[in-house]
Amino acid sequence: MGTAMTKQMPKELTRQQYVALYYWMRLNRAVEETMVKLFRQNKIVGGLYSSLGQEAISVGTCFALEKQDWIAPMIRNIGALLVKGVPPRDIFMQHMAKYDSPTKGRDGTSHFGDLENLHIVSPISMLGDLIPVMTGVAIGARYLGQKVVTMTWIGDGGSSTGVFHEGLNFAAAQKAPFVLILENNLWAYSTPVRRQVPLENLADRAKAYGIESYIVDGNNVVAVYNTAREAVERARAGEGPILIEAKTFRRLGHAQHDPAEYVPKEMRAYWEARDPIALYEKFLAAEKLLDAAAKKEIDDKLDKLLAAEREFAENSPMPPAEFAEGGVYCTCDDCHKIRAKWERPIAEVTPPRSSVKAVWTVPGFGSGKGSGGANAPIHFGDTNAVVENPANNGRPAKAGAKLAAKNAPKKTKAATAIVSRKGRR
């Protein structure tokens, strides 16, 4: 198994980067193991979701991003939070609803972000909703002149929601610099993927929107990284959104309360033998990138870090009761002072340089201007086109008046003479 993985992993990273990937996966798992202990001690007040067996996806994809890029993680993407720079203590305190947590104790799960420094958008419980949100972030950054790529994650079950398709279509139409990671872990809670999707490869869904897609072994962290890096570079270069399907397996239940007895024992055994961290350790040892001494150094570093982070979290106070009424609505500067960061001349996207003539053409119906403009000579069927009347200050003349004038009987010379004599009386 280790030999097969070695063949799949081209040596394109530095030794430091290879070891960093290992460190982040180990930290991801250690943080979650610590939270399981806290949960069983009744110190975690909300739900607890595990990414056991999926660490390579969160770590490998986020590792491919640059500092200025934006992410929107889901409940099984703690690894992405860590790679982005969130300290373990914040994750612990968030789940313990402590006052020093990112949400000041107002949430007991992973619903937190950092818009100002780390560029993290908080998870949204309605699966799929982050796709149009991160598309909007990508479009907004492009408008400001920022070379930013946005990324979010979705599960196989979430890919069957309506907003998944609406959001991906929107991203494709806008050619947004956006990368979507579809974690196919084979189970949507207790529903196997084969019973909810009539496809072998969920990446095929990208074809409907004319965008590129990749399929990658989600338990091979370097393969995940290389695939994500290529997708990010292409999105940044203006090629539009890209979908990556990472095939993996959810080794625990939906959350701590779910024993996942519906999973066949043979399936679980197969994927447990493909543990991403164990596979990567074999690769690093075979390539002489990690020896016993270096591994022990990482073990000691993780033990020391997590002991300190857990102690800090447990000593953090609970929020005062009166604090519950605050933070319900954003109050602008009292809530945050985030402002647009222009990296292009603002004159490029403001009038007059950004102005275009509000004229459109409809095949078969002519062309017209804006609703408040001078004329709109679009007409349908036998209806006469509205023609601009110069004597009317550029406003369109009423079609009915023109038709009435056109169809009115012409005055004869005799009638004109009678009117003239009456005027002299």
N, C-alpha and C positions, 0 to 999 in steps of 0.2 A: 504493500500500500504506500509506504514511504517512497519507494522508487518511482511509482507511477506519478506521484505528486511532484517529485523532483523534475521529471520530464516536462510537466505542465507549467513549471515556474521559470521563465527566462530570467537571467540575472541582470535586470535593468535598474535595480535600485542599489544604493550604497549600502554598506554593511550597517551603518547607523539607521538607515530607513528600515531595513529588514528587521532589525532588533526592535525598532520603535513600534512596528506593527504587532510584534509579539507582546510587547509591554502593554499596549492599549487593549489588546484582547484579554490579556491576563487581568488587567485592572477592571475591565468591563465585568468579567465573571466574578472577580473578588468583591466588587461593589454589590452585585446582586446577591451573592452568598451572605454578605453582611446584612443586607436588608431582610433576607429570609429569617435570620436569627432575630432581628429586631421585630419582625412581624410575629414570630412565635412567642416573643416576650410581651406582646400586645402593646408595642411602642409605635407601631405604624398604624395610623388611623384610617387610611384609605385602602384601595385595592393595590395589589402587588402583582406585576406581570413580568414574566421571565423571558429572556432572549437566549436561554441556554441552547447552544448548538447553532445560533445565528450570529454570533459575535463578529465573524469575519465580514458580514455584510455591512453592518453599521460602521465598523472601524475602517474597512477597506474603501468604502465609498466616500466617507467624510475625509479620509486621509488624502484623497485626490483633489480636494478643494483648496482654494487659496484663502488667505485671511479675510479678504473683503467679501467673499461669497456668503450667501445666506442659506440657512437650512431650516426645515420645519420637521422635527423628529416626531415619531409616534411612540406608543407605549413600550415598544421593544427596541428602541434605538438609544439606549443609555450610552452605548459605545460612541455614538456620534456626538453626544453631549460632551463626553470626556475629551474626545479628540479636539473639539472646538474650544475647549478651555474651561468648562464648568468643573469646579472642584467637587470631589465626592461629598464633602460636608453639605453642600447646597442640595445635592440629591437626597441625602439622608434627611436633612431638616425639612425638605419639601414634603417627603412622605410621612414625616412625623408631625407635620403642621406646626412647626416651631416659629417663634417670632422672628428669628434671624434668617428664615428661609427666603427665597426670592419673592414669594407671594405673601410674606409676613404672616404665615399661618392660615391663610384663607383657603388653601387647597391642600388635599392630602394625597395627591398623586403627582403625575408628571406634567401638569398644566402650568408651565412657566416658560419664559423666554428671556431674551436679552437683546433688545432692539438697538441699543446705543453702542455697545462695545463688541459683543460676540456675534451679532447679526443672527439671532435665533428667534424664530416665530414660535409661539406656544402651540402645542398640539390642539387639535379640534376633535372632540369626541365623535362628531358625525363623520364617519369614514368617507374619505374622498374630497371633503371640502377644502383641504389644504392645497389641492391641485390648482384650482382657479386662484386661490390666494397667492400662491408662490408664482404663478404666471403673472399676476398683477405686480408683485414685487420685482420680477424680472423686467417687465415692461417699464415700470417706473424708474428702475435703475438705468435702463437704456436711455430713457428720455433725459435723465440728468447727466448723461455722458459717462456713466460708470461702466467699466468692463466687468460686469458682475454676472455670475451664474448662480441660479437658485436650484435647490434640491429638496425633495421630500420623498417620503417612503409610503408605500401602500401594500396591503396584503392581498392574497389571492381572493379572499372574500370581498374586500373593499373594492376590487376591480370590477365587481358586478353592480356597483351602485350607479345611479344615473349621473351623479356629478362627476364621477370618474371620466365618463365619456364626454360630458359637456365641457369639463375642464381641459381635457386633452385636446379636444377639437378647438377650443379657444386658443390654447397654447400654440397649436399647429398653424391656425389661421394668422396669428400674430408673429409667427417665427420667433417665439420667445426663447431667450437663452436659459432653458430650463431642463433639468434632468430628473426623471421620475424613476425611482427604484421600486420595482414590483417584487416583493419578497414572497415567493411561492413556497410556503412552508407546509403545503398539502392539506391544511385544515383551517376552515373558517369556523372557529369555536369547535363544534362537534361535527360539522359537515365536511366530508372529504371533497377535495377540489373536483374530482371526476363527476360529482353529482350536481355541481353548480355551474360548471363551464364545459361546453362541448368542444374543447380544444386541448391538444396535447401541450402546446406552447402558448402561454398567455402573451408572450411578446408579439404574437401574430395580430393582436388587437391594434397595434400601431399602424398596420397597413391601412386600416379604415380612415386614417387621418393623414396619410401620406408622409409619415415621419419614420425615421430610422429606429431600429431596435437591436438589442443584443440579448443573447442568452449566455449566462455564465454559471459555473459551479459555485454556489453560494457558500460552500465550505472550504474553498480555496482562496485564502485571503489575498494572495498576490494576483491571482487571476481576477478577482473582484476589483482590486486596486487598478490594475492595468486597463481593464474594461472601463471603469469609471473615469479614469484619467483621460482616456481617448474621447469618451463622450463629453466630458467637461470641456476639453479643448475645442471640440467641434462646435459645441453650443456657444462657447465664447467667441468663436470665429464667425458666428452669424449663420450657422447652418440650421438653426431652429431647435425645437425640443427633441429629446431622445429618451426612449424607454429602455430600461435594462431589467430583464427578468432574471432574478437570482434564485436558482432552485436549491431548496434546503428543506429543513424539517424542524417543526416545533416540538422539542423533546419533552416539554412539560405541558400541563393543561393550559387552558385559556388564561387562568389566573390561579392564585394559591388555593382557591376553594374548589378547583376542578381537578379531580384525580386522573382525568383523561383515560378512563377505562375502555372507552370506545376505540382506542388505537390498537390495532393488531400487534401482538407481541413480536412477530417476525419483522414488522416494519420498524418498530422501535429499536430492536437489536441491530438491524442493518445500519441505521443512521447513528446509533451510539458508537459503532465501530468507525464512523467517519467524523468523529469529533474534530472540529476545525483547529482547535488549539493543539491537540495531540498530533494531528497530521503535520501542522506547521513546525512543531518541535522536531519531528523526524527530518523534515526538510532542512531546517537550520543546522541540525547536527550533521547531516550528510554533506552539506555544503561547507562545513566548518565555519559557520557564522555564529554559532552559540555553543560554548562548551559548558561543562559542569560548574565552573567557577562563575561564569557570567550569569548562568541561570540562578545560582544561589544569590548572587548580588541583586538580581531582580526580585527574587522571593523576599529577601530581607527588606528591600526598599518598599515593596507593597505592604508587607506586614507593618512596618513602621508608619507608613502614610495612613493606612486605614485605621490603625489604632488611634492616631491623633485626630483624624477626621471624625471618627465615631464619638470620641470623647467630647469633642467640641459640640457636635450635634446633640448629644444627650444632655449636655450642660446648658444648652440654649433654653431660654424660658418659653413658656407658652404665651400666646398673645393675650393681652387684657380683654375682658369681655366687651368693654365699650369700643374696642377697635373694630368690631364686626360691622358697624354701620358705615365705615369708611371704605373707599375704594370700590364702591359698587358701580359708579359711573366715572368715566374719564373727565377730569376737569381741566384739561389742557395743561397749562404751565404748572399748575399745582400737582398734576399727575406725572407729566414728563415734559421735557423741553427739546424734543427731537425736531430738528429742522432739516429741510432738504439740503443735501450736499452736492452742489453743482460742480461738475467736472468738465463742463463745456460752457462756452459763452451763452448766457441766458437769452441774448438777442437772437440766437439761432432758432429758438422755439417760441418767440413772442413776436407780435406784429411790430413792424410791417414785414420783417423778413420771413416770418412763418405764414403770412397770409397767402391764400390762393383764391382765385376767382371762384365764387360759389356758383359755378355753372356745371350742369351735368347733362349728359346725353342719354336718352332712352331710345334704343333702336326702334325705328318705325314711328316715333312720336316726337322727334325733334329734340331741342335742348331748352333748358330753362335756368333761371337764377333762384336765389334764396327766397323764402317766403316774404321777407321784408324788402326785397330788391325791386328793380325796375320792371322787369317783365318775366313772364313764365309761359312762353309759347309752346308748352306741351299740350297736345290735344289728343283726344281718343275718338276713334270712329268718325262720325259725321259732324262732330262738334268743331266749330271753327276755332282756330288758334287765337289766343289773346294777343293783340298787337299793341306795341307801345305807341302812345299818343304823345308826340313831342310837345303839343300845346297844353298837355296836362301834367307838366313838370316831371315827365318821365314815368308817370304812373300808368299802369295798363288801363286802356279804355274798356268799358263794359261791353262784352260781346253782344249782349242783348240790344244795347243802344245802337251799335253799329249795324246789326241785322235790321233793326227797325228803320234806320235811316236808309239802308240799302233797298228795303222792300217797300218804302213809302211811295205813293203815286206822284209822278212828276207834275209840277204846276204848269198849266198852259199859259200862253201869252195873255189870253182874255182874262183869266183869273188874276193874273198879276196886275193888269190894268185896273180891275175892280178894286183890288186891295189898295192901289195907289190913290184912286179917287177918294176912297173912304178916309185915307190918312190926311187928305187936304181939307176935309170938312171941319 
